Amino acid sequence: MILLPCPYCGQRNVAEFRYVGEVSTRPDPNETGIEEWRTFLYVRANPAGWTTETWFHSAGCRQHLVAERHTVTNEVRAVRLPEAQLSEGQEERATGGNVAGDGGGAIY
């Protein structure tokens, strides 16, 4: 069984999550050609080693998270909230931190 730590729910079975994809930077749509868009949409590095991925906790808190995972061993070394979910001045939370005092969801 593969366990993925959720910043809100703790260690959970990976079956509760949906894999979204590798973290990548979206090119500027006003300055991007067809080949660059095609590469952004369809080409992935898929390394045999450490990669940064986005996951969605579909059967739990329904939050997106970013995980650093080894693709061969499935070891997870870090999980955090996506930068887009952090409001200005809010600190990034590490997995397993004290989140009982918040409202249970991301601040948009």
DOVEXGU-315994 format. One record per atom (N, C-alpha, C, O): y, x, z; residue in three letters; chain. Coordinates in steps of 0.2 Angstrom, whole numbers. Atoms other than C-alpha are relative to their C-alpha. Last residue first. Example, Ala and Ser with C-alpha at 12.3 -4.5 7.8 and 13.67 -1.06 7.14 Angstrom:
BEGIN
      v      u      w  residu  chaine
     -6     -4     -1     ser       A
     -5     68     36     ser       A
      5     -4      3     ser       A
     11     -1      4     ser       A
     -6      4      0     ala       A
    -22     62     39     ala       A
      6      4      0     ala       A
      5      9      3     ala       A
***
This chain:
BEGIN
      v      u      w  residu  chaine
     -3      0      7     tyr       A
    160    -42     -8     tyr       A
      7      0      0     tyr       A
     10      0     -5     tyr       A
     -6      2      0     ile       A
    152    -38     10     ile       A
      3      1     -7     ile       A
      3      6    -10     ile       A
     -5     -5      2     ala       A
    134    -36     10     ala       A
      6     -4      0     ala       A
      7    -10     -1     ala       A
     -1     -1      7     gly       A
    123    -47     20     gly       A
      5      4     -2     gly       A
      9      7      3     gly       A
      6      0      3     gly       A
    116    -50     38     gly       A
      0      1     -8     gly       A
     -5      0    -11     gly       A
      2      6      2     gly       A
    132    -54     46     gly       A
     -6     -1     -4     gly       A
     -8     -7     -6     gly       A
     -4      3      6     asp       A
    134    -38     55     asp       A
     -2     -7     -2     asp       A
     -7    -10      1     asp       A
     -7      3     -2     gly       A
    130    -34     73     gly       A
      3     -2     -6     gly       A
      8     -5     -6     gly       A
      0      7     -3     ala       A
    111    -32     70     ala       A
      7     -3      1     ala       A
      7     -9      1     ala       A
     -3      5      4     val       A
    113    -18     57     val       A
      0     -7      3     val       A
      2    -12      0     val       A
     -2      6     -4     asn       A
    109     -3     68     asn       A
      4     -5     -4     asn       A
     10     -4     -5     asn       A
     -6      0     -5     gly       A
    102      9     56     gly       A
      0     -6      4     gly       A
     -3    -11      2     gly       A
      2      0     -7     gly       A
     84      9     49     gly       A
      6      0      5     gly       A
      4      1     11     gly       A
      5      4     -2     thr       A
     89     15     32     thr       A
     -2      0      7     thr       A
     -2      6     10     thr       A
      7     -3      1     ala       A
    105     23     31     ala       A
     -5     -5      2     ala       A
     -4     -9      6     ala       A
      5      1     -5     arg       A
    121     13     29     arg       A
     -6      3     -2     arg       A
     -9      3     -7     arg       A
      7      1      3     glu       A
    136     18     19     glu       A
     -5      0      6     glu       A
     -5      4     10     glu       A
      5     -5      1     glu       A
    152     16     28     glu       A
     -6     -2     -3     glu       A
     -9     -7     -2     glu       A
      7      2     -3     gln       A
    164      2     24     gln       A
     -4      7     -1     gln       A
     -4      9     -6     gln       A
      0     -3     -6     gly       A
    182      9     20     gly       A
     -6     -2      4     gly       A
     -7      1     10     gly       A
     -4     -6     -1     glu       A
    183     -1      4     glu       A
      1      1      8     glu       A
      2     -3     12     glu       A
     -7      1      0     ser       A
    169    -13      3     ser       A
      4      6      2     ser       A
      1     10      5     ser       A
     -4     -3     -5     leu       A
    152     -7     -1     leu       A
      7     -2     -1     leu       A
     10      0     -6     leu       A
      0      5     -6     gln       A
    142    -18    -12     gln       A
      4      2      6     gln       A
      5     -2     10     gln       A
     -4      6      1     ala       A
    147     -9    -28     ala       A
      0     -5      6     ala       A
      4     -9      6     ala       A
     -7     -1     -2     glu       A
    141      8    -20     glu       A
      4     -7     -2     glu       A
      9     -8      2     glu       A
     -3     -2      6     pro       A
    123      1    -20     pro       A
      8      1      2     pro       A
     10     -3      6     pro       A
     -3      6      4     leu       A
    116      0     -3     leu       A
      4      3     -6     leu       A
      6      9     -6     leu       A
     -6      1     -2     arg       A
    105     15      3     arg       A
      3     -6     -4     arg       A
     -1     -9     -8     arg       A
     -1      6      3     val       A
     87     21      3     val       A
      7     -2      3     val       A
      9     -1      9     val       A
     -6      3     -3     ala       A
     82     39      6     ala       A
      1     -7     -4     ala       A
     -1     -8     -9     ala       A
     -3     -5     -5     arg       A
     66     50      5     arg       A
      7     -3      2     arg       A
     10     -1      7     arg       A
     -7      2      0     val       A
     54     38     -3     val       A
      4      4      5     val       A
      2      4     11     val       A
     -4     -1     -6     glu       A
     37     45     -7     glu       A
      7     -2     -1     glu       A
     10     -1     -6     glu       A
     -3      6     -2     asn       A
     29     36    -22     asn       A
      3      1      7     asn       A
      4     -4     10     asn       A
      3      1     -6     thr       A
     18     52    -25     thr       A
      2     -7      3     thr       A
      0     -9      8     thr       A
      7     -2      0     val       A
     21     54    -43     val       A
     -3     -2      6     val       A
     -9     -5      6     val       A
      4      4      5     thr       A
     37     45    -46     thr       A
     -7      1      0     thr       A
    -11     -3     -2     thr       A
      4     -4      4     his       A
     46     52    -31     his       A
     -5     -4     -4     his       A
     -9     -7     -1     his       A
      8      1      0     arg       A
     58     39    -25     arg       A
     -3      6     -4     arg       A
      0      7    -10     arg       A
      2     -7      3     glu       A
     77     40    -21     glu       A
     -8      0      2     glu       A
    -10      1      7     glu       A
      5     -4     -4     ala       A
     81     21    -17     ala       A
     -1      7     -4     ala       A
     -1      7    -10     ala       A
      1     -6      4     val       A
     96     11    -21     val       A
     -4      4      3     val       A
     -3      6      9     val       A
      0     -6     -4     leu       A
     97     -7    -14     leu       A
     -2      6     -5     leu       A
     -5      5    -10     leu       A
      2     -6      5     his       A
    100    -24    -21     his       A
      1      6      5     his       A
      5      6     10     his       A
     -5     -5      1     gln       A
    100    -38     -8     gln       A
     -3      5     -5     gln       A
     -9      7     -5     gln       A
     -3      1      7     arg       A
     89    -54     -8     arg       A
      6      5     -1     arg       A
     11      2     -4     arg       A
     -7      1     -1     cys       A
     86    -52     11     cys       A
      4     -2     -6     cys       A
      9     -3     -6     cys       A
     -3     -2     -7     gly       A
     67    -54      9     gly       A
      7     -2      0     gly       A
      9     -8     -1     gly       A
      4      5     -5     ala       A
     56    -60     -6     ala       A
      2      2      7     ala       A
     -1      0     12     ala       A
      0      7      2     ser       A
     68    -54    -20     ser       A
     -4     -4      5     ser       A
     -2    -10      6     ser       A
      4      3     -5     his       A
     73    -37    -12     his       A
     -1     -8     -1     his       A
      2    -12      3     his       A
     -2      6     -2     phe       A
     80    -30    -28     phe       A
     -5     -3      5     phe       A
    -11     -4      3     phe       A
      5      5     -2     trp       A
     78    -12    -32     trp       A
      3     -6      2     trp       A
      9     -5      5     trp       A
     -3      6     -3     thr       A
     89      1    -41     thr       A
     -6     -5      1     thr       A
    -10     -5     -3     thr       A
      1      6      3     glu       A
     82     19    -44     glu       A
      3     -6      4     glu       A
      5     -5     10     glu       A
     -4      5     -3     thr       A
     86     37    -41     thr       A
     -1     -7     -3     thr       A
      1     -7     -9     thr       A
     -5      4      4     thr       A
     73     49    -47     thr       A
      3     -5      5     thr       A
      1     -7     10     thr       A
     -5      4     -3     trp       A
     62     63    -39     trp       A
      5     -4     -5     trp       A
      7     -1    -10     trp       A
     -3     -3     -5     gly       A
     47     69    -49     gly       A
      5     -5      3     gly       A
      4    -11      3     gly       A
      5     -1     -4     ala       A
     38     66    -65     ala       A
      3      4      6     ala       A
      2     10      7     ala       A
      2     -6     -2     pro       A
     54     60    -74     pro       A
     -7      0      5     pro       A
     -8     -5      8     pro       A
      7      0     -2     asn       A
     56     44    -83     asn       A
     -3      6      3     asn       A
     -8      8      0     asn       A
      3     -7     -1     ala       A
     72     49    -91     ala       A
     -7      0      2     ala       A
    -11      4     -1     ala       A
      0     -2     -7     arg       A
     76     32    -98     arg       A
     -3      7      0     arg       A
     -7      9     -4     arg       A
      3     -7     -1     val       A
     81     27   -116     val       A
      0      1      8     val       A
      6      1     11     val       A
      7      0      1     tyr       A
     83      8   -120     tyr       A
     -3      7      2     tyr       A
     -9      7      3     tyr       A
      4      5     -1     leu       A
    100      2   -115     leu       A
     -7      1      0     leu       A
    -11     -2      4     leu       A
     -1      2     -6     phe       A
    110     18   -113     phe       A
     -4     -6      2     phe       A
     -7     -7      7     phe       A
      2     -5     -5     thr       A
    103     26   -128     thr       A
      0     -3      7     thr       A
     -4     -2     11     thr       A
      7      0      1     arg       A
    106     11   -139     arg       A
     -4      4      5     arg       A
     -8      2      9     arg       A
      2      6     -4     trp       A
    124     10   -132     trp       A
     -8     -1     -1     trp       A
    -11     -3      4     trp       A
     -1     -1     -7     glu       A
    126     28   -137     glu       A
     -2     -6      4     glu       A
     -5     -5      9     glu       A
      5     -5     -2     glu       A
    119     26   -154     glu       A
      0      1      8     glu       A
     -5      1     11     glu       A
      6      3     -1     ile       A
    130     11   -157     ile       A
     -6      4      2     ile       A
    -10      2      7     ile       A
      3      1      6     gly       A
    146     20   -153     gly       A
     -7     -4      1     gly       A
     -9     -4      6     gly       A
      7     -2      1     thr       A
    155     19   -137     thr       A
     -2     -2     -6     thr       A
     -1     -8     -9     thr       A
      0     -6      3     glu       A
    174     19   -134     glu       A
     -7      3     -2     glu       A
     -8      8     -3     glu       A
     -5     -1      5     asn       A
    178      1   -130     asn       A
      0      7     -4     asn       A
      3      8     -9     asn       A
      1      4      6     pro       A
    162     -2   -121     pro       A
      5      1     -6     pro       A
      3     -1    -11     pro       A
     -6      5      1     asp       A
    165     12   -109     asp       A
     -2     -3     -6     asp       A
     -2      0    -12     asp       A
     -5     -3      4     pro       A
    147     20   -105     pro       A
      6     -6     -1     pro       A
      5    -12      0     pro       A
     -1      4      6     arg       A
    137     13    -90     arg       A
      6      3     -4     arg       A
     11      4     -2     arg       A
     -7      2      0     thr       A
    132     26    -78     thr       A
      1     -3     -7     thr       A
     -1     -1    -12     thr       A
     -3     -3      6     ser       A
    113     26    -74     ser       A
      8     -2      0     ser       A
     10     -7      3     ser       A
     -7      0     -1     val       A
    102     22    -59     val       A
      3      4     -6     val       A
      2     10     -7     val       A
     -3     -7     -2     glu       A
     85     20    -65     glu       A
      7     -1      0     glu       A
     10     -5     -3     glu       A
      0     -6      5     gly       A
     78      2    -66     gly       A
      4      6      3     gly       A
      6      6      9     gly       A
     -5      1      5     val       A
     78    -15    -58     val       A
      1      5     -5     val       A
      1      4    -11     val       A
     -3     -6      3     tyr       A
     61    -15    -49     tyr       A
      6     -2     -5     tyr       A
      4     -5    -10     tyr       A
      0      0      7     arg       A
     58    -31    -40     arg       A
      4      6     -2     arg       A
      9      8      0     arg       A
     -6     -2      4     phe       A
     54    -31    -22     phe       A
     -1      0     -7     phe       A
     -7     -1     -9     phe       A
     -5      4     -1     glu       A
     42    -40    -10     glu       A
      7      2     -4     glu       A
     11     -2     -4     glu       A
      1      6      4     ala       A
     27    -32    -18     ala       A
      6     -5      1     ala       A
      7    -10     -2     ala       A
     -4      0      7     val       A
     34    -15    -12     val       A
     -1     -7     -4     val       A
      3     -8     -8     val       A
      4     -1      5     asn       A
     28    -20      6     asn       A
      4      0     -7     asn       A
      8     -4     -8     asn       A
      3      6      3     arg       A
     42    -19     18     arg       A
     -5      3     -5     arg       A
     -4      8     -8     arg       A
      5     -1      4     gln       A
     49     -6     31     gln       A
     -3     -6     -3     gln       A
     -5    -11      1     gln       A
      5     -5     -2     gly       A
     65    -12     38     gly       A
     -5      1     -5     gly       A
     -4     -1    -11     gly       A
      7      3     -3     cys       A
     73    -29     35     cys       A
     -4      5      2     cys       A
     -9      4      5     cys       A
     -1      6     -4     tyr       A
     92    -25     32     tyr       A
     -6     -2      4     tyr       A
     -6     -4      9     tyr       A
     -5     -1     -5     pro       A
     92     -7     25     pro       A
      1     -6      5     pro       A
      4     -5     11     pro       A
     -6      4      1     cys       A
     76    -10     17     cys       A
      5      1      5     cys       A
      3      1     11     cys       A
     -4      2     -6     pro       A
     62      3     18     pro       A
      6     -4     -3     pro       A
     10     -1     -7     pro       A
     -7     -2      2     leu       A
     49      3      4     leu       A
      5     -2      5     leu       A
      5     -8      7     leu       A
     -5      3     -4     leu       A
     31      3      8     leu       A
      7      3     -2     leu       A
      8      9     -4     leu       A
     -6     -4      1     ile       A
     17      7     -5     ile       A
      5     -4      4     ile       A
      6    -10      4     ile       A
     -6      4      0     met       A
      0      0      0     met       A
      6      4      0     met       A
      7      9      4     met       A
***
